[in-house]
């Protein structure tokens, strides 16, 4: 087998591992394992809810998996038993009867994000102690449902604030700490709105393990962050000067309002259960790689690292593993950060893959990095796959890898090579997967 064919086969192997992990970590399979309804009794993980004792059951589904989570819940409970609101950035092919749908924006809010927030708050106002509110929460919810805490913050200012946060290079937990304190629906404020109803939240998580209150900026959970954290984060990333006046002045006056904490009565009858997380995706990728004949190793230690530091670390790690094993697969879950200074087309996964490509020219190493939501940054791709032949193939096609990396313009580069991973929005969101193969 020549080198060209070997590289092609390894790129395909990486893609197949990623796609199999997506299929096995699906919303439907997650709900099938953790949610069950029989004879009017709903089981959510370890909790039981006798639906006969509630005067009303309301479902609020928020995030990129908003529609698929409602579909999965309807599969378990029966669609006729459900009513509520779905807010997602993913357009469903069909809607579940009994639900109002809103198409919120991502990664920045839009007018529908505001309409969704107002509709949800209005629906929750009418709940009583005899109501059960089921919250279905997934990644992307921060921008998909939003209402500023201060009416002086316009939609344009809100969008500008989100852009400054997303491009700051800050990890998602820090970004969401600030979002919570600027929002009327985040950081536990939806739980306050639903009080005194019984509440249960089902989580499809795109945040680091153990930080569930960062998911969709924690609309139903006690907030573990504070206003002082926000001021510290803004200073650390030099954010204040980048914010529009209406949000900047809240920081300058130190006028942010504190979010509800664990002693708030809104949480006394609330429960939160993870259904799927990045760990699920990592475990499924591990199983797929083992079936493909690789010696598999998992290393998530570079979660929330800068993409270049993560590239150096993971490549060195896989080179060391190659000294001990013949066919190695190194899997890394979580996200890397990218501080964007130019306005190209791409995302953190493609930027990471391109950074790796520049470091592995001529080596028998293949690197795939992709988002489980099917969307990477402002591109139509989920991510990309690179290997030891990428830079050489690019040069033969008149493409400049260094220029693409510098301009944060990775998508046109990988698309031209046929190495962009374009699968469309998945209706799921379990953070990113990085798959490194050596042979």
Secondary structure, 3 states (H helix, E strand, C coil): CCHHHHHHHHHHHHHHHHHHHHHHCCHHHHHHHHEEEECCEEEECCEEEEHHHCCEEEEEEECCCHHHHHHHHHHHHCHHHCCEEEEECCCCCCCCCCEEEEECCCCCCCHHHHHHHHHHHHHHHCCCCCEEEEEEEECCHHHHCCCECCCCCCHHHHHHHHHHHHCCCCCHHHHHHHHHHCECCCCCHHHHHHCCCEEEEEEECCCCCCCHHHHHHCCCCCCCCCHHHHHHHHHHCCCHHHCCHHHHHHHHCCCCCCCCCCCCHHHCCEEEEEEECHHHHHHHHHHHHHHCCCEEEECCCCCCCEHHHHHHHHHHHHHHHHCCCCCEEEEEEECCECCCCCCCCCCHHHHHHHHHHCCCCCCCEEEEEEECCCCCCCCCCCEEEEECCHHHHHHHCCCCHHHHHHCCCHHHHHHHHCCEECCCCCCCCCCEEEEEEEC
